[in-house]
Amino acid sequence: MRQKPDPFCDTRDYAKYLGRYADEGEGEPLSEDEFCRLQEELLDLLADRAAGGKLSPEERQRILELRRLLLSDI
């Protein structure tokens, strides 16, 4: 379990992830800490892109990978 709350990671987001995981997931689900870390990484990359930053091919690939891991549609 998480030791201290992350102000940028809502437990409701993790609960939604677990719901999507129950429907679509394979293997073991992410821990809440791992989920929060990966979600923050994804949001950082998306914010960079939204701010007009040019993403490298590796960063674009990482966004796809993070969306897959998080079962995300953002």
Kinemage of the C-alpha trace (Angstrom):
@kinemage 1
@onewidth
@group {chain A} dominant
@subgroup {mainchain}
@vectorlist {calphas} color= white
{ca met a 1} P 0.000 0.000 0.000
{ca arg a 2} L 1.119 3.568 -0.575
{ca gln a 3} L 2.998 5.261 2.252
{ca lys a 4} L 2.049 8.865 1.544
{ca pro a 5} L -0.665 10.301 -0.676
{ca asp a 6} L 0.351 11.625 -4.074
{ca pro a 7} L -1.471 14.911 -4.692
{ca phe a 8} L -1.530 14.233 -8.439
{ca cys a 9} L -2.887 10.697 -8.272
{ca asp a 10} L -6.492 10.252 -7.239
{ca thr a 11} L -7.475 6.903 -5.734
{ca arg a 12} L -10.614 7.117 -7.880
{ca asp a 13} L -8.385 6.964 -10.985
{ca tyr a 14} L -6.800 3.782 -9.660
{ca ala a 15} L -10.225 2.306 -8.861
{ca lys a 16} L -11.342 3.039 -12.446
{ca tyr a 17} L -8.158 1.382 -13.718
{ca leu a 18} L -8.937 -1.718 -11.653
{ca gly a 19} L -12.431 -1.796 -13.172
{ca arg a 20} L -10.988 -1.598 -16.696
{ca tyr a 21} L -8.400 -4.196 -15.723
{ca ala a 22} L -11.124 -6.604 -14.578
{ca asp a 23} L -12.719 -6.291 -18.040
{ca glu a 24} L -9.648 -6.107 -20.293
{ca gly a 25} L -6.469 -6.759 -18.327
{ca glu a 26} L -4.026 -9.632 -18.534
{ca gly a 27} L -1.498 -10.840 -15.971
{ca glu a 28} L -1.163 -9.001 -12.684
{ca pro a 29} L -2.616 -5.491 -12.312
{ca leu a 30} L -0.323 -2.569 -11.575
{ca ser a 31} L 0.126 -1.614 -7.947
{ca glu a 32} L -1.322 1.752 -6.973
{ca asp a 33} L 2.201 3.216 -6.712
{ca glu a 34} L 3.162 1.934 -10.165
{ca phe a 35} L -0.126 3.132 -11.631
{ca cys a 36} L 0.429 6.633 -10.216
{ca arg a 37} L 4.018 6.787 -11.457
{ca leu a 38} L 3.072 5.696 -14.978
{ca gln a 39} L 0.021 7.955 -15.091
{ca glu a 40} L 2.174 10.932 -14.098
{ca glu a 41} L 4.687 10.053 -16.830
{ca leu a 42} L 1.885 9.846 -19.414
{ca leu a 43} L 0.357 13.146 -18.326
{ca asp a 44} L 3.771 14.841 -18.455
{ca leu a 45} L 4.324 13.656 -22.032
{ca leu a 46} L 0.821 14.713 -23.071
{ca ala a 47} L 1.308 18.126 -21.445
{ca asp a 48} L 4.568 18.597 -23.355
{ca arg a 49} L 2.780 17.772 -26.599
{ca ala a 50} L -0.162 20.048 -25.766
{ca ala a 51} L 2.242 22.909 -25.033
{ca gly a 52} L 3.509 22.663 -28.594
{ca gly a 53} L 6.558 20.574 -27.839
{ca lys a 54} L 7.789 18.234 -30.513
{ca leu a 55} L 7.967 14.678 -29.240
{ca ser a 56} L 10.650 12.304 -30.403
{ca pro a 57} L 9.660 8.975 -31.961
{ca glu a 58} L 10.686 7.313 -28.677
{ca glu a 59} L 8.398 9.621 -26.691
{ca arg a 60} L 5.489 8.951 -29.064
{ca gln a 61} L 6.117 5.222 -28.690
{ca arg a 62} L 6.261 5.608 -24.908
{ca ile a 63} L 2.843 7.321 -24.922
{ca leu a 64} L 1.389 4.314 -26.747
{ca glu a 65} L 3.055 1.928 -24.294
{ca leu a 66} L 1.813 3.879 -21.270
{ca arg a 67} L -1.730 3.989 -22.648
{ca arg a 68} L -1.598 0.217 -23.092
{ca leu a 69} L -0.245 -0.389 -19.583
{ca leu a 70} L -2.774 1.958 -17.991
{ca leu a 71} L -5.637 0.670 -20.181
{ca ser a 72} L -6.163 4.343 -20.933
{ca asp a 73} L -8.143 6.076 -23.655
{ca ile a 74} L -6.553 9.524 -23.118
